[in-house]
Amino acid sequence: MLRKEDFEPNMKTEDKIPGAQTENPAQSQRFGDFIVKYMQNVQDTMELFPGASFRAINEIFGVLYVPLESMGEIEVTGTSYNSIPKCYTYMDMEAAGESGINRLHDHPYLKLRGKGTAVAVIDSGIDYQNEVFRNAGGSRIAYLWDQSIEEEEQNQSGRELEAENGDADNLPGDDIADTEVPYGKLFRKKDIDRALASEEPFAIVPSRDTNGHGTALAGIAAGNMVPGENFTGAAPEATLIIIKVKPAKQYLRNFYLYPPEAEAFQENDVMMAIAFAISQAKKLKMPLSICLGIGSSQGAHLGTNALSQYVDYVANFSQVSVSVAAGNEGNTRNHSAGFFSQGREQIVTELRVAEGEQGFTMEFWGEPPEIYELSIQSPTGEILEVSSSIGFRTQELSFVFVETKVYVNYILIERQTGYSLVYIRFFHPASGIWKIFTQARNQQNVQFHIWLPVEGLISQDTYFLEPSPYTTVTAPGDARNSITATAYQHRDGSIYIAAGRGYTPDGMITPHLAAPGVNVKVPLVRGGFGTRSGTSISAAQTAGIAALLFEWAIIRDNQPFFTGSSVKYYLQRGARREENMQYPNPEWGYGRLRRSRALSRGEVRPGALRRREAFWRRLGVGPHGGDARSVQIRPR
């Protein structure tokens, strides 16, 4: 039986345990991954699977690596639904045109630029050579962990550099033992500086951002001021911690039936990245703002996915906040909902399947305590019933007049939520209109939701004919303690048409606020600037602002126990709200992220002093939390 102390929250190299393999199972395609909690009997489970090994994420979560040859076929009903890693993808859409974004400039009287804080971007990596991440002292990146690099020797280049330069310019906690990572390759600031000075930088630091998404988010959150381009990140003096998340394993992509070109990342790898960022920020003795510009429509959208639970956990830490994208599923037609009122016996959900669609998954989540009976009709009119009483076995529905096979797992009571889960996988589905007939056995006043994968993981021409744009905020935007940001168009103040909308099925408020996210200027890989749109852009801006609040609260010693929840509540209170609109609401949350007009002035006239102090009091500063006099205001 593993003990709690056996779980290493600081990401140190794991001790060898019986059955562990010499190859790294986290990167090996021969191993399947399962997310577990430490109170589970991991040791007994490992004994059932020869060659299995375990690695902790933190003191609560860990990953069990099981050889594929010994684990058999994945069945949602054969194990805990939550233990199978969900897959996440980017929450942005490339856009063209001029930006004109309302950038977050410095407040002259506060001079908040993120100094003394850390911003972690967990995404596709970073173009570390880009000018927006460099200053006179070299790179602004303290740590770059590339999970995708397969190499036994960790950070050899960094060790060589240390041998050459001794301990000069070491970051706090920069000893080798403290900075090892469980897989991939870690590069430190000294490695990156050495690469920047070299004629062949990728020979020293071979990490590349091939997508550009991570570079864009890092630039928005904490890029340098580039006056000639009218560009600045929200926290241009913050220290960067970058994690490039490795691609999802092939066995998991096959299980979820993703297209070959789709970019997807495993839940457990993102959790590992968060644990690493927290550990390194602690060594740097800096408050940490984490940016997650990825999302998934998998799960009940109740904050019960492992990643959502983990975000909730870390956001309650002092000096840690997590900014999350709300997702871009508002207009994708990938969500349908139904409500049973008394006397309503059946609801029909119509699904259009695209020509050439190879396969996809679909999740049905029904509110308790109702028992749901489902039938599926093919485009030829053939109807097959889904059994609610088969138990843990996978049901195979074979249609006579089409070659489609449908595999169904019916979980009457999913243990994390209490909801009914019907997990459906379509193999080579016939094109045309499919119908799902849903009946409520007891005719309770209950609702159900059906989600398809997010855009990018399914054909755009496969969608519900009567979709609902609501309850489309992606995980981990459903976490209760995250700062979930939706996007709006800064030019006309309208909500971004693709933005995910709330609330959660149990009525929890999400998104929390809106930030500019349409045609925003971003740094590009290999230099220059372009534009991107999406809620991940909004999340990056929010993450940068969180770093500024940490600077004010912690670095300047106004509120030393500032948490991620504190950041969220400050931003919610300061959000702009229209007079003719009720708040919070499913589109805007608590309103638009903004700077107070007073805060945008460098000097304050005597008549504005009381208004300025009142503004800070409304945000919780002064008598309600901190000393308003610590804000340096100089009247003329």
N, C-alpha and C positions, 0 to 999 in steps of 0.2 A: 504494500500500500504506500503510495507516494505521500509524503508529508507536505504541508504548506510551505515549509522552508526549502523544499526541493525545487520550488518554482522560482526562477530567477527573473525578477522584474527589470533588472538593469541590463539585460541583453548580453550577458557574458557567455562565453563558450560553454555549451552544455557538457556535463559530465557524461562519460560513456555509461550506458545502462545496458543490461542484458538484452541481446537481440539487435542492438544498434548496428547499422551498416557503415562501412568505410566511406561509401559515396554519400553525398549530401542529399537526404531524401526530400528536402524542401525544393530542390531544383530538379531532381530526377523524375523523368516521365514514368518510371517504374513504380512510383509510390502514389497512393491516394491520400488526401488530407482530410482530417476530421477535426472540427473545433470542439473542445471539451472544457468543462469546468473542473477545477482542482478537487472538488468534493466528490467527483466521480471516481470509481475504482479503476484508474487507468492501468495499473499494474496487471490486474486480472484480465483486462481487455487485451493488453499486449501479449499475454500468455496464449491467447486464442489465435493470435496471428504471428507466426514465426517471422522474425526479421523486422517487426514493428519497433518504432522508437517514438519518443515524446520530447517536445520542446515547449517550454513555457513562454507565454507572451508577457504576462504579468502575474500577480499573486492570485488572480481569479481564473484567467483563461489560458489555455495551452492548445497545442496542435499535436494530434496523434497521426503519425505517418505509417501507413499500412501498405505492404507490397500488394500491387494490383492482383498478382497471381493468387494470393491467398484470401482476398476479400470478396471476390465474385462480383456479380452485377450490383450496381447501386440501386437500391429501392428506397423510396421516400418513406414507406411504411416499415421497412426493415431496420431502420435506425431512427434516431431523432432527426426531424426535419431540419432543425437549427444547426445540427452538427455538420451538415453538408455545406461547404463554403458557397455562399452566393457570389455571383460575379457582377462586377461594377464596370462602368465605362464612362467616358468623358461626357460632361454636361455642358457642352457648348456646341455652337454651330458656326462654321466659318462664314464671314460676311465681307463684303466689299464696300468701298466708299470712304469718305472722309469721316473722321471721328467727331471732333467737337465735344467730346465728353467733358462734363463738368468735373474737372479733376480736383482732387483733395490737396490743396496747397497748404503750406505751413500757416499756423496761426501766429502772427508776429509777436504777440505779447506772451504767448506760451512757449513758442519755438519748439513744438512737439514734432519730432522727426523719427521717432522710434529708437533713439539712442539708448543703448543698454538693454534692449529687448531682442528676442529671437522670433523669427517668423519661419515656420516649417511648411514647406509645400510638398505634398505627397501626391505624385502624379507621374508624368512621362519623363521626368528628368529636367535638365536645364542646359542651355548653351552657356557654359561657364566662361567662354571667351567674349561674350557680349559685353559692350561697354557699360550697360546699365547695372551690371553686377560687379564692377571694379571701381576702386578708388586709388588714391595715391599710395596706400599701403598694400596694394595688390587686390586679391579677391575678397569680396565680402561674404563668401561662402565659408562657413566654419567647418561643415561636414557635408559630404556628398556620398550617400550610400546608394550604390547601384545594385539592386537585387538581381538583375538579369545577367551579370557577368559571372561566368562559371570558371572559377580559379581556386585552387587549393591554397595557395599562398595569399593570405590576406594582406593587402596594403604594403607590398614589398617596396614599392617606390617610396612610400612615406618613410619606411624604416631606413632606407638608404640615405634619404635626405636628412633624417635626424642624425645619422652617423656623421654626415658631412658638417652639419651646422650646430651640433650639440643641442642645447636646450633653448637656443635663442628663439624668441617670439613664440614660445609655446602657448597654446591656449590652455585655460584651466582644465585639468583632467585629461591632458593630451598624451598620457602614457599609453603604450601599446596595449597593455592588458585591459585598460578601461574602454578602448574604442574598437575592440573586435566585434564583428557582426556574425550572426549565425549562418549566413550564406551571402553570396554575392561578394562585392568588393567595396571597401570603404576608402575614401579619399578625404584627407584633411586639408585645411587651408594651405599648409606648407607644400603639399603635393600639387595643389592647383596653382599656387604661385610659381612653382618650379615649371609646370607645364606652360603657363603663360609666358614665361621667359624663354621657352624653347622654340626652335624652328619646327619641331614636330610635337605639338602638345598632346596629341592623341596617343603617342607612344608612351607617355607618362600617365595621363589620365584618359583612358579610352572610353569614358562614359559619354554618350551622345543622346540628345533629345531628337529622335527621328520624327516625332509628331509635331512638336512645337507648342503643345498645350501647356506643359509644365513651365516652359520659358515664359509664355504669355502670363500665366497666373503669378509667377514669381515677380515679373516686371510690374504688374498692376499692384501687387501687395507691397513690394519693397524695392522697386527699381530706382536707380539714381534719377536725379533731376537732369534732364537734357533740354536746356532752354531753347536751343536751336530747333528742336522738334516739338516744342510746347508739350513736353511729356515729363511726368514725374510719377513715381510710385507713391502710395499712401504713406509708407514709412521708409523713406530713402536712406536712413541711417541705421536701420535694423540689421542684425546679424542673421544670415540665412542658413537654414538647415534643410537640405534637399534630399528627398528619397525618391529614387526612380523605382516604381513598382514593377516587378517582373510580370510577363504575360501569364495568363491562366494556363494550367496544364491541359494537355490535349484530351485526357480522359474526361475531364470536367466539361470541356467545350463540347465533346461528343454527347455527353449526357444531357446537356442543355440545348443541343441541336443548333449551335450558333453557326452562322455562315463563316466560311474560311477566312474572309477578309476582316471580320469583326475584331475589334480590339477590346479585350476583356481582362479583368484583374480579379484575383481571388481575395475574398474577404479576410482570410487569415493573414495574407501578406500585407494588407493595409493595416491591420491591427498590429502586426509586428513593427511596421513603420511608425505608428503612433507611439508605441512603447519606446522605440529608439529615440525619437525626437524628444520625448519627455526626459529620458535618461541623459541625453547630451545637453539639453537646456539646463538641467540641474547642475551638471558639471561646470557649465559656463556661468552659473549663478545668475541666470536671466529669466524673466517671465517669458512665457511661450504662447504665441498665437499660431494655431494650426489651421491650414487651409485645405479643405477637401472639395475638389471640383469634380468629383465622380458620383455616380448614383446607380441605383438598381430599383426595379419595380417588383423584385421578388420579395415574398413575405407578406404578412397581413397588414403592413403599413401601420402598425401599432407600436413601433419602437422596440420590437422583440427580437429582431435579427441580432446576431452576436455583435456585429460592428456597431449597431445603434446602441446596444447595451453598454458597450465599451466606451463609446463617446460620452454617454451619460455619466459613466463612472469617472472619467478623467476630467470632464468639464467641471466637476465639483472640487477638483484640486485647487488649492490656492495657487494663483499665478499661471493658470493654464486655461485657454479658451479654444474652442473648436468652431470654426466657421464652415458651413456646409451649404452646398448648392441645393436649391429646391427642385432641380430637375427641369427638363424641357418637354414634359409629357402632356401639357395642357391642350394641345391641338393635334396630337398624334393619333387619336381615336383608338388608343390601346387599352382603354378602361371602360368597363360597363358596370352598371349597378342596377339592382332591382330591389323593390320594397314590397313585402307582403303585408297587406292590411287584412283585417278580418273578412273572410269570405272570398278572398282572391285565391284561386286554386293553382294557377299556373302562370309562369312568366317565360316568354320566348326571347332568347338573345340570338341575334343574327350576326354571323361572322363571315366577312368576305375574305376568301383565301386567294392570293395572287397566283397568276400563271407562273409555273416553274418554281414555286415554293418547295424547298426540300424538306423542311420540317421546322417545328417550333414547339414551345411549351406554353401552357396556359394554367393559371392558378385561380381556383374558385375558393373564396373564403366566405363562409356563412356564419352569421351571428348566432350565438347560442341563445336559448336551449333547443332551438328547432332542429329537426332532422330533415335533411334535404334529399330529394330524389331527383336524379338527373337522367336525361336521355339525350343522345346525340344523333342528329339527322344529317346524312350526307347530301351533297348537291343532287343526287339521283332520287332522293326521297326515302331512302332506306333508314330506319330508325333502330338503334340499339340502346339498351338500357345499361346504366351504370349501377352496379350492386353496392349497396351501403352496408352489406353484412358479410362480405368475403373475408374481412379481417386484414391480415398483414400481407397478403399475396397481391401481386400486380395483376390487374385484369387486362386482358387483351381483347380488344374489339376489332374483329375482322369483317370488313364490309364485302359483300358479294359483288356488287356492280362497280366498285372502284377499287383500286389497288392499295388504298390507304390502310394503314394499321394505326390504331389508337391504343396507347397504353395508359391505364388509369390506376392511380393509387388513391383510395378513399380513406382518410383519417377522420373518424367520427368526432373525436375530441383531440385536437392538437394541443400538446401538453403545455406549451408556452402561453397560449392565448385562450384556450377553451373553445375556440372557433372550430367549425368543421372545415377541413381542407380537402379539396378534390384536386389532385395534381394530374394534369393531362398532358401527354406528349403525342404529337401528330407526326407520323413518319410518312413522307411522300404524300402529303394531302392533296386530294383532287381540288382543282381550282373551281371557284364558284361560291355559292352561298351555303354555308353550314349553319345549322340551328342547334342551340342548346335549350332544351326544355327543362325548367326547374319547377318542382312542386314542393310545397311545405306540408309535411305530413300532419302536423298539429295546428297549422294555420295560425301561428303566432304573428304578432306585429314585429317582424324582424326584417333585416336587410342583408343582402349579399353583394359581394364585389367580385369581378373577374378582371384579372390583369394579364395582358400580354407582355413580352419582354420590351424593354425600352428601345427607342429608336436607335438604329445602328446594330441591333442584335436580332432584328427581324425585318423582313421586307416592308417597305413603306406602303405597299399595295395590299397588305394583309391587315385588316382592321375591322372594328365593330361598326355596324351600320347605324346604330343609335348609341353613340358613345356618351360618356359623361366626362367633362373636363375637370370635375372636382374629385378630391381624394386622389390626386395624381402627384403629390410631392413624393419624390423618390427617397429611399433609404440611403444614408443615415439621416436625411432631413426630418425624419419622424422621431428622432431622439428628443427627449424632453429637455435636456440641458444644452443642446447645441444652439448655435446662432444660425438659423436657417434663413438664407437670403434668396428672395425672388428677384426678378429683373424687370426694369421698366425702361421705356424709351425717354431719354433725357430731353429730346428736342420738343416733344409735345406733352410729356408727362403721362403718357398712356402705359398701361401694363404691357409687358412683352407677351405677344400673342401665344408663344409656345410655352410660357412659364408654367411650371407645376402649381396646382392650386390645392388648398386645404379643404376641409380639415381632415384629421385622421378619422377612421370609422367610429372611434369612441369619443369624438368631439374635441380632441386636444388641438389647441391653436397652433397651426403651422401653415404657411411660413410665418416668421417672426417679423420681418421687415423687408422692404424693397430697396435695391441699390441700382444705379445705372448699369445696364448690361447689354445695350444694343449698339453695334458699330463703335466699339470702344477701341482706341488706339492701344496697340500692344507691341512689345519688341518681338522680332522674328528671329528664328534660328539663322545664323550666319550674318546677322546685322540687319539694320533697317527696321522699319515699322510697318505694320499693317493693321487690320481691324478684325475683331471677333465679336460674336454675340452669344449670349447664353447666361444661364444662372450661375455657372462656374465663374464667370467674369465678376458677377455681383458678389459671390462668396470671397473672391480674392480681395476686392475692395474692402469688404467687411473685416477680413483678417488683418489688413493693414491698419484700419482704424482701431481695431482691438489692440494692436501693438502700441498705438499712440496713447490709448487710455491706460495701458499698463505702464507706460513711461510716466504719465502724470501721477498715477495712483501709487506705484511701487518704487520706481527709480527716484521719484521726487518725494517719496515718503509721505504721501497724503493718505493713502489707505493701503498699508502693507499686506493685508490679507485679502486682496482683491481676487475674485475667482472668475471663471468663465461666465457663470450666472450673473455676476455683478456687471460684467461688460454688456451682456444681453439686456439687462434691465435698464442700464444707462442709455443704451442706444434706442430701446423702445420708448423710453420717456422723452427723448429728444427728437423722435421722428416727426416728420411733417404730416399732418392730417388735414384733409379737406373738410370744410364745414358741412358740405352736403352729403357726407358719407359716414356710415357707422363703422366704428373700429372696436376691436379687431374684426377683420373680415377675411374670407378665404383667399382673396386675390392679393391683398396688400399687407396682411398681418396687421401690425400696429402703425403702418405708414411708411413714408419714404425716408431713407437714411439721409441725414443732412447735417450741415454745420449751421449753427445759429448765425444769423446775420451779424449779431454783435461779435461773435467769435472770429469773424473774417476781417475785423479791423485791428490794426496794430495799436491804435490809441483810442482811448475812451474819453468822451467829454464828461464833465461832472454830472450832467443830468442823466447819463446812461449808467452810472455806477450801480444804482439800486436795481435797475433792470437786469444788469449783468449778474449781480449777486443773486437776484431772484431766479434767474435762469439756472444757475448752478444748483440752487437749492431744489428746484424742480427735478433736477437730475439726481438728487440724493446727496449732493455735496454741501458742505457747510454744516448747519445744525443737525442734518440727518445722516451725515457720513463724511467726515473729513472737515478740514478748516477752509472755508471759502477765502480766507485771507491769504492762503498759500498761493492762490492764483494772482500773479503779479499784474496789477492794473495801475497804469500811470495816467491820471487825468491831466488834461491840458488846462 
